[in-house]
């Protein structure tokens, strides 16, 4: 059985772009081209470099 990756979410992906507006925060996936949420998960996830290092430390 595969362990669940606790880092796998949009907020840790290189394609995740937050945008602060007068109406509040909006989050976009530049790869998929639409609005997302920080805790969503997609199969196209590409972790940011510092997340890769954290996963390596944990032996993933």
HTML snippet that shows the backbone in 3Dmol.js (N, CA, C, O; Angstrom):
<script src="https://3Dmol.org/build/3Dmol-min.js"></script>
<div id="view" style="width:600px;height:400px;position:relative"></div>
<script>
const pdb = `
ATOM      1  N   UNK A   1       0.845  -1.186   0.000  1.00  0.00           N
ATOM      2  CA  UNK A   1       0.000   0.000   0.000  1.00  0.00           C
ATOM      3  C   UNK A   1       0.884   1.242   0.000  1.00  0.00           C
ATOM      4  O   UNK A   1       1.834   1.335   0.777  1.00  0.00           O
ATOM      5  N   UNK A   2       0.569   2.192  -0.871  1.00  0.00           N
ATOM      6  CA  UNK A   2       1.355   3.418  -1.010  1.00  0.00           C
ATOM      7  C   UNK A   2       0.980   4.418   0.073  1.00  0.00           C
ATOM      8  O   UNK A   2      -0.197   4.618   0.372  1.00  0.00           O
ATOM      9  N   UNK A   3       2.003   5.045   0.660  1.00  0.00           N
ATOM     10  CA  UNK A   3       1.764   6.076   1.659  1.00  0.00           C
ATOM     11  C   UNK A   3       1.227   7.328   0.973  1.00  0.00           C
ATOM     12  O   UNK A   3       1.616   7.659  -0.147  1.00  0.00           O
ATOM     13  N   UNK A   4       0.326   8.012   1.670  1.00  0.00           N
ATOM     14  CA  UNK A   4      -0.201   9.262   1.141  1.00  0.00           C
ATOM     15  C   UNK A   4       0.854  10.350   1.312  1.00  0.00           C
ATOM     16  O   UNK A   4       1.463  10.467   2.375  1.00  0.00           O
ATOM     17  N   UNK A   5       1.066  11.133   0.282  1.00  0.00           N
ATOM     18  CA  UNK A   5       2.039  12.215   0.314  1.00  0.00           C
ATOM     19  C   UNK A   5       1.387  13.448   0.922  1.00  0.00           C
ATOM     20  O   UNK A   5       0.497  14.045   0.317  1.00  0.00           O
ATOM     21  N   UNK A   6       1.826  13.827   2.110  1.00  0.00           N
ATOM     22  CA  UNK A   6       1.203  14.955   2.794  1.00  0.00           C
ATOM     23  C   UNK A   6       1.508  16.293   2.136  1.00  0.00           C
ATOM     24  O   UNK A   6       0.866  17.295   2.452  1.00  0.00           O
ATOM     25  N   UNK A   7       2.465  16.325   1.238  1.00  0.00           N
ATOM     26  CA  UNK A   7       2.835  17.560   0.545  1.00  0.00           C
ATOM     27  C   UNK A   7       2.052  17.771  -0.748  1.00  0.00           C
ATOM     28  O   UNK A   7       2.055  18.872  -1.299  1.00  0.00           O
ATOM     29  N   UNK A   8       1.387  16.736  -1.231  1.00  0.00           N
ATOM     30  CA  UNK A   8       0.715  16.814  -2.525  1.00  0.00           C
ATOM     31  C   UNK A   8      -0.549  17.668  -2.431  1.00  0.00           C
ATOM     32  O   UNK A   8      -1.601  17.196  -2.000  1.00  0.00           O
ATOM     33  N   UNK A   9      -0.428  18.920  -2.837  1.00  0.00           N
ATOM     34  CA  UNK A   9      -1.577  19.811  -2.948  1.00  0.00           C
ATOM     35  C   UNK A   9      -1.176  20.966  -3.866  1.00  0.00           C
ATOM     36  O   UNK A   9       0.008  21.186  -4.119  1.00  0.00           O
ATOM     37  N   UNK A  10      -2.148  21.681  -4.349  1.00  0.00           N
ATOM     38  CA  UNK A  10      -1.864  22.770  -5.290  1.00  0.00           C
ATOM     39  C   UNK A  10      -0.906  23.812  -4.729  1.00  0.00           C
ATOM     40  O   UNK A  10      -0.066  24.330  -5.464  1.00  0.00           O
ATOM     41  N   UNK A  11      -1.015  24.128  -3.446  1.00  0.00           N
ATOM     42  CA  UNK A  11      -0.189  25.184  -2.859  1.00  0.00           C
ATOM     43  C   UNK A  11       1.301  24.866  -2.911  1.00  0.00           C
ATOM     44  O   UNK A  11       2.117  25.782  -2.806  1.00  0.00           O
ATOM     45  N   UNK A  12       1.683  23.606  -3.070  1.00  0.00           N
ATOM     46  CA  UNK A  12       3.096  23.228  -3.120  1.00  0.00           C
ATOM     47  C   UNK A  12       3.583  22.965  -4.542  1.00  0.00           C
ATOM     48  O   UNK A  12       4.700  22.485  -4.734  1.00  0.00           O
ATOM     49  N   UNK A  13       2.769  23.269  -5.523  1.00  0.00           N
ATOM     50  CA  UNK A  13       3.101  23.024  -6.930  1.00  0.00           C
ATOM     51  C   UNK A  13       3.716  24.267  -7.572  1.00  0.00           C
ATOM     52  O   UNK A  13       3.357  25.395  -7.235  1.00  0.00           O
ATOM     53  N   UNK A  14       4.643  24.046  -8.497  1.00  0.00           N
ATOM     54  CA  UNK A  14       5.282  25.163  -9.199  1.00  0.00           C
ATOM     55  C   UNK A  14       4.291  25.944 -10.060  1.00  0.00           C
ATOM     56  O   UNK A  14       4.560  27.097 -10.399  1.00  0.00           O
ATOM     57  N   UNK A  15       3.180  25.365 -10.413  1.00  0.00           N
ATOM     58  CA  UNK A  15       2.183  26.017 -11.264  1.00  0.00           C
ATOM     59  C   UNK A  15       1.126  26.805 -10.488  1.00  0.00           C
ATOM     60  O   UNK A  15       0.255  27.429 -11.093  1.00  0.00           O
ATOM     61  N   UNK A  16       1.195  26.781  -9.176  1.00  0.00           N
ATOM     62  CA  UNK A  16       0.225  27.460  -8.321  1.00  0.00           C
ATOM     63  C   UNK A  16       0.584  28.939  -8.193  1.00  0.00           C
ATOM     64  O   UNK A  16       1.697  29.277  -7.791  1.00  0.00           O
ATOM     65  N   UNK A  17      -0.357  29.819  -8.536  1.00  0.00           N
ATOM     66  CA  UNK A  17      -0.113  31.257  -8.484  1.00  0.00           C
ATOM     67  C   UNK A  17      -1.222  31.957  -7.694  1.00  0.00           C
ATOM     68  O   UNK A  17      -2.358  32.033  -8.162  1.00  0.00           O
ATOM     69  N   UNK A  18      -0.903  32.469  -6.504  1.00  0.00           N
ATOM     70  CA  UNK A  18      -1.884  33.245  -5.751  1.00  0.00           C
ATOM     71  C   UNK A  18      -1.960  34.671  -6.290  1.00  0.00           C
ATOM     72  O   UNK A  18      -0.961  35.216  -6.760  1.00  0.00           O
ATOM     73  N   UNK A  19      -3.130  35.266  -6.223  1.00  0.00           N
ATOM     74  CA  UNK A  19      -3.336  36.625  -6.700  1.00  0.00           C
ATOM     75  C   UNK A  19      -4.218  37.356  -5.698  1.00  0.00           C
ATOM     76  O   UNK A  19      -5.367  36.974  -5.474  1.00  0.00           O
ATOM     77  N   UNK A  20      -3.672  38.413  -5.096  1.00  0.00           N
ATOM     78  CA  UNK A  20      -4.433  39.205  -4.134  1.00  0.00           C
ATOM     79  C   UNK A  20      -5.131  40.347  -4.866  1.00  0.00           C
ATOM     80  O   UNK A  20      -4.488  41.150  -5.543  1.00  0.00           O
ATOM     81  N   UNK A  21      -6.441  40.408  -4.721  1.00  0.00           N
ATOM     82  CA  UNK A  21      -7.234  41.452  -5.358  1.00  0.00           C
ATOM     83  C   UNK A  21      -8.044  42.184  -4.289  1.00  0.00           C
ATOM     84  O   UNK A  21      -8.049  41.788  -3.123  1.00  0.00           O
ATOM     85  N   UNK A  22      -8.713  43.232  -4.689  1.00  0.00           N
ATOM     86  CA  UNK A  22      -9.578  43.970  -3.762  1.00  0.00           C
ATOM     87  C   UNK A  22     -10.700  43.072  -3.242  1.00  0.00           C
ATOM     88  O   UNK A  22     -11.203  43.283  -2.138  1.00  0.00           O
ATOM     89  N   UNK A  23     -11.084  42.090  -4.017  1.00  0.00           N
ATOM     90  CA  UNK A  23     -12.151  41.169  -3.640  1.00  0.00           C
ATOM     91  C   UNK A  23     -11.681  39.979  -2.822  1.00  0.00           C
ATOM     92  O   UNK A  23     -12.487  39.117  -2.473  1.00  0.00           O
ATOM     93  N   UNK A  24     -10.389  39.914  -2.509  1.00  0.00           N
ATOM     94  CA  UNK A  24      -9.853  38.795  -1.736  1.00  0.00           C
ATOM     95  C   UNK A  24      -8.802  38.026  -2.521  1.00  0.00           C
ATOM     96  O   UNK A  24      -8.359  38.459  -3.585  1.00  0.00           O
ATOM     97  N   UNK A  25      -8.420  36.907  -1.993  1.00  0.00           N
ATOM     98  CA  UNK A  25      -7.400  36.063  -2.626  1.00  0.00           C
ATOM     99  C   UNK A  25      -8.031  35.161  -3.677  1.00  0.00           C
ATOM    100  O   UNK A  25      -9.126  34.629  -3.492  1.00  0.00           O
ATOM    101  N   UNK A  26      -7.317  35.005  -4.780  1.00  0.00           N
ATOM    102  CA  UNK A  26      -7.705  34.082  -5.839  1.00  0.00           C
ATOM    103  C   UNK A  26      -6.481  33.226  -6.152  1.00  0.00           C
ATOM    104  O   UNK A  26      -5.353  33.719  -6.136  1.00  0.00           O
ATOM    105  N   UNK A  27      -6.705  31.951  -6.435  1.00  0.00           N
ATOM    106  CA  UNK A  27      -5.614  31.019  -6.679  1.00  0.00           C
ATOM    107  C   UNK A  27      -5.817  30.373  -8.050  1.00  0.00           C
ATOM    108  O   UNK A  27      -6.910  29.914  -8.381  1.00  0.00           O
ATOM    109  N   UNK A  28      -4.738  30.347  -8.839  1.00  0.00           N
ATOM    110  CA  UNK A  28      -4.822  29.832 -10.192  1.00  0.00           C
ATOM    111  C   UNK A  28      -3.759  28.776 -10.458  1.00  0.00           C
ATOM    112  O   UNK A  28      -2.667  28.819  -9.891  1.00  0.00           O
ATOM    113  N   UNK A  29      -4.087  27.845 -11.313  1.00  0.00           N
ATOM    114  CA  UNK A  29      -3.116  26.883 -11.818  1.00  0.00           C
ATOM    115  C   UNK A  29      -2.732  27.360 -13.217  1.00  0.00           C
ATOM    116  O   UNK A  29      -3.565  27.379 -14.123  1.00  0.00           O
ATOM    117  N   UNK A  30      -1.459  27.748 -13.387  1.00  0.00           N
ATOM    118  CA  UNK A  30      -1.030  28.237 -14.691  1.00  0.00           C
ATOM    119  C   UNK A  30      -0.954  27.122 -15.718  1.00  0.00           C
ATOM    120  O   UNK A  30      -1.056  27.381 -16.917  1.00  0.00           O
ATOM    121  N   UNK A  31      -0.780  25.901 -15.277  1.00  0.00           N
ATOM    122  CA  UNK A  31      -0.717  24.765 -16.206  1.00  0.00           C
ATOM    123  C   UNK A  31      -2.108  24.411 -16.736  1.00  0.00           C
ATOM    124  O   UNK A  31      -2.303  24.257 -17.942  1.00  0.00           O
ATOM    125  N   UNK A  32      -3.068  24.286 -15.821  1.00  0.00           N
ATOM    126  CA  UNK A  32      -4.420  23.909 -16.221  1.00  0.00           C
ATOM    127  C   UNK A  32      -5.228  25.096 -16.728  1.00  0.00           C
ATOM    128  O   UNK A  32      -6.164  24.931 -17.511  1.00  0.00           O
ATOM    129  N   UNK A  33      -4.856  26.315 -16.273  1.00  0.00           N
ATOM    130  CA  UNK A  33      -5.493  27.514 -16.764  1.00  0.00           C
ATOM    131  C   UNK A  33      -6.803  27.882 -16.092  1.00  0.00           C
ATOM    132  O   UNK A  33      -7.626  28.581 -16.683  1.00  0.00           O
ATOM    133  N   UNK A  34      -7.007  27.425 -14.876  1.00  0.00           N
ATOM    134  CA  UNK A  34      -8.232  27.830 -14.184  1.00  0.00           C
ATOM    135  C   UNK A  34      -8.011  27.991 -12.692  1.00  0.00           C
ATOM    136  O   UNK A  34      -6.963  27.631 -12.156  1.00  0.00           O
ATOM    137  N   UNK A  35      -9.027  28.543 -12.032  1.00  0.00           N
ATOM    138  CA  UNK A  35      -8.939  28.802 -10.600  1.00  0.00           C
ATOM    139  C   UNK A  35      -8.941  27.485  -9.822  1.00  0.00           C
ATOM    140  O   UNK A  35      -9.603  26.520 -10.205  1.00  0.00           O
ATOM    141  N   UNK A  36      -8.199  27.469  -8.743  1.00  0.00           N
ATOM    142  CA  UNK A  36      -8.102  26.281  -7.905  1.00  0.00           C
ATOM    143  C   UNK A  36      -8.118  26.717  -6.450  1.00  0.00           C
ATOM    144  O   UNK A  36      -8.356  27.889  -6.158  1.00  0.00           O
ATOM    145  N   UNK A  37      -7.872  25.809  -5.553  1.00  0.00           N
ATOM    146  CA  UNK A  37      -7.764  26.097  -4.122  1.00  0.00           C
ATOM    147  C   UNK A  37      -6.453  25.498  -3.629  1.00  0.00           C
ATOM    148  O   UNK A  37      -5.977  24.514  -4.195  1.00  0.00           O
ATOM    149  N   UNK A  38      -5.855  26.080  -2.576  1.00  0.00           N
ATOM    150  CA  UNK A  38      -4.561  25.597  -2.098  1.00  0.00           C
ATOM    151  C   UNK A  38      -4.537  24.115  -1.717  1.00  0.00           C
ATOM    152  O   UNK A  38      -3.502  23.464  -1.860  1.00  0.00           O
ATOM    153  N   UNK A  39      -5.649  23.575  -1.240  1.00  0.00           N
ATOM    154  CA  UNK A  39      -5.652  22.185  -0.775  1.00  0.00           C
ATOM    155  C   UNK A  39      -6.143  21.177  -1.816  1.00  0.00           C
ATOM    156  O   UNK A  39      -6.212  19.983  -1.522  1.00  0.00           O
ATOM    157  N   UNK A  40      -6.479  21.621  -3.001  1.00  0.00           N
ATOM    158  CA  UNK A  40      -6.883  20.685  -4.059  1.00  0.00           C
ATOM    159  C   UNK A  40      -5.690  19.847  -4.498  1.00  0.00           C
ATOM    160  O   UNK A  40      -4.538  20.235  -4.306  1.00  0.00           O
ATOM    161  N   UNK A  41      -5.983  18.686  -5.093  1.00  0.00           N
ATOM    162  CA  UNK A  41      -4.937  17.799  -5.603  1.00  0.00           C
ATOM    163  C   UNK A  41      -5.274  17.371  -7.028  1.00  0.00           C
ATOM    164  O   UNK A  41      -6.411  17.014  -7.336  1.00  0.00           O
ATOM    165  N   UNK A  42      -4.253  17.417  -7.894  1.00  0.00           N
ATOM    166  CA  UNK A  42      -4.407  16.965  -9.268  1.00  0.00           C
ATOM    167  C   UNK A  42      -3.229  16.055  -9.620  1.00  0.00           C
ATOM    168  O   UNK A  42      -2.175  16.143  -8.990  1.00  0.00           O
ATOM    169  N   UNK A  43      -3.393  15.198 -10.602  1.00  0.00           N
ATOM    170  CA  UNK A  43      -2.336  14.269 -11.003  1.00  0.00           C
ATOM    171  C   UNK A  43      -1.166  14.950 -11.695  1.00  0.00           C
ATOM    172  O   UNK A  43      -0.102  14.347 -11.836  1.00  0.00           O
ATOM    173  N   UNK A  44      -1.339  16.193 -12.129  1.00  0.00           N
ATOM    174  CA  UNK A  44      -0.269  16.900 -12.836  1.00  0.00           C
ATOM    175  C   UNK A  44       0.659  17.637 -11.876  1.00  0.00           C
ATOM    176  O   UNK A  44       1.478  18.443 -12.316  1.00  0.00           O
ATOM    177  N   UNK A  45       0.548  17.382 -10.600  1.00  0.00           N
ATOM    178  CA  UNK A  45       1.311  18.068  -9.555  1.00  0.00           C
ATOM    179  C   UNK A  45       2.803  17.977  -9.789  1.00  0.00           C
ATOM    180  O   UNK A  45       3.342  16.889  -9.991  1.00  0.00           O
ATOM    181  N   UNK A  46       3.478  19.132  -9.761  1.00  0.00           N
ATOM    182  CA  UNK A  46       4.934  19.209  -9.888  1.00  0.00           C
ATOM    183  C   UNK A  46       5.437  20.019  -8.689  1.00  0.00           C
ATOM    184  O   UNK A  46       5.274  21.239  -8.659  1.00  0.00           O
ATOM    185  N   UNK A  47       6.051  19.350  -7.697  1.00  0.00           N
ATOM    186  CA  UNK A  47       6.413  20.048  -6.462  1.00  0.00           C
ATOM    187  C   UNK A  47       7.480  21.116  -6.645  1.00  0.00           C
ATOM    188  O   UNK A  47       8.358  21.006  -7.501  1.00  0.00           O
ATOM    189  N   UNK A  48       7.383  22.155  -5.819  1.00  0.00           N
ATOM    190  CA  UNK A  48       8.391  23.217  -5.797  1.00  0.00           C
ATOM    191  C   UNK A  48       9.697  22.619  -5.268  1.00  0.00           C
ATOM    192  O   UNK A  48       9.667  21.628  -4.538  1.00  0.00           O
ATOM    193  N   UNK A  49      10.844  23.209  -5.626  1.00  0.00           N
ATOM    194  CA  UNK A  49      12.144  22.656  -5.216  1.00  0.00           C
ATOM    195  C   UNK A  49      12.291  22.428  -3.709  1.00  0.00           C
ATOM    196  O   UNK A  49      12.860  21.417  -3.296  1.00  0.00           O
ATOM    197  N   UNK A  50      11.794  23.341  -2.889  1.00  0.00           N
ATOM    198  CA  UNK A  50      11.950  23.136  -1.441  1.00  0.00           C
ATOM    199  C   UNK A  50      11.078  21.993  -0.932  1.00  0.00           C
ATOM    200  O   UNK A  50      11.400  21.387   0.089  1.00  0.00           O
ATOM    201  N   UNK A  51       9.992  21.690  -1.617  1.00  0.00           N
ATOM    202  CA  UNK A  51       9.146  20.556  -1.256  1.00  0.00           C
ATOM    203  C   UNK A  51       9.836  19.250  -1.631  1.00  0.00           C
ATOM    204  O   UNK A  51       9.746  18.261  -0.905  1.00  0.00           O
ATOM    205  N   UNK A  52      10.530  19.253  -2.777  1.00  0.00           N
ATOM    206  CA  UNK A  52      11.298  18.074  -3.187  1.00  0.00           C
ATOM    207  C   UNK A  52      12.342  17.746  -2.123  1.00  0.00           C
ATOM    208  O   UNK A  52      12.530  16.581  -1.775  1.00  0.00           O
ATOM    209  N   UNK A  53      13.018  18.765  -1.610  1.00  0.00           N
ATOM    210  CA  UNK A  53      14.026  18.558  -0.569  1.00  0.00           C
ATOM    211  C   UNK A  53      13.403  17.997   0.704  1.00  0.00           C
ATOM    212  O   UNK A  53      13.969  17.095   1.322  1.00  0.00           O
ATOM    213  N   UNK A  54      12.260  18.512   1.099  1.00  0.00           N
ATOM    214  CA  UNK A  54      11.575  17.996   2.283  1.00  0.00           C
ATOM    215  C   UNK A  54      11.186  16.531   2.104  1.00  0.00           C
ATOM    216  O   UNK A  54      11.317  15.735   3.033  1.00  0.00           O
ATOM    217  N   UNK A  55      10.708  16.175   0.907  1.00  0.00           N
ATOM    218  CA  UNK A  55      10.326  14.785   0.645  1.00  0.00           C
ATOM    219  C   UNK A  55      11.536  13.875   0.656  1.00  0.00           C
ATOM    220  O   UNK A  55      11.444  12.736   1.115  1.00  0.00           O
ATOM    221  N   UNK A  56      12.678  14.354   0.156  1.00  0.00           N
ATOM    222  CA  UNK A  56      13.898  13.563   0.166  1.00  0.00           C
ATOM    223  C   UNK A  56      14.344  13.269   1.606  1.00  0.00           C
ATOM    224  O   UNK A  56      14.789  12.164   1.916  1.00  0.00           O
ATOM    225  N   UNK A  57      14.216  14.270   2.470  1.00  0.00           N
ATOM    226  CA  UNK A  57      14.577  14.092   3.876  1.00  0.00           C
ATOM    227  C   UNK A  57      13.723  13.020   4.547  1.00  0.00           C
ATOM    228  O   UNK A  57      14.186  12.317   5.445  1.00  0.00           O
ATOM    229  N   UNK A  58      12.465  12.903   4.101  1.00  0.00           N
ATOM    230  CA  UNK A  58      11.555  11.908   4.639  1.00  0.00           C
ATOM    231  C   UNK A  58      11.701  10.555   3.959  1.00  0.00           C
ATOM    232  O   UNK A  58      11.059   9.583   4.360  1.00  0.00           O
ATOM    233  N   UNK A  59      12.537  10.489   2.938  1.00  0.00           N
ATOM    234  CA  UNK A  59      12.760   9.219   2.246  1.00  0.00           C
ATOM    235  C   UNK A  59      11.723   8.878   1.205  1.00  0.00           C
ATOM    236  O   UNK A  59      11.471   7.698   0.959  1.00  0.00           O
ATOM    237  N   UNK A  60      11.126   9.847   0.600  1.00  0.00           N
ATOM    238  CA  UNK A  60      10.122   9.608  -0.457  1.00  0.00           C
ATOM    239  C   UNK A  60      10.786   9.662  -1.806  1.00  0.00           C
ATOM    240  O   UNK A  60      10.122   9.488  -2.828  1.00  0.00           O
TER     241      UNK A  60
END
`;
const viewer = $3Dmol.createViewer("view");
viewer.addModel(pdb, "pdb");
viewer.setStyle({}, {cartoon: {color: "spectrum"}});
viewer.zoomTo();
viewer.render();
</script>
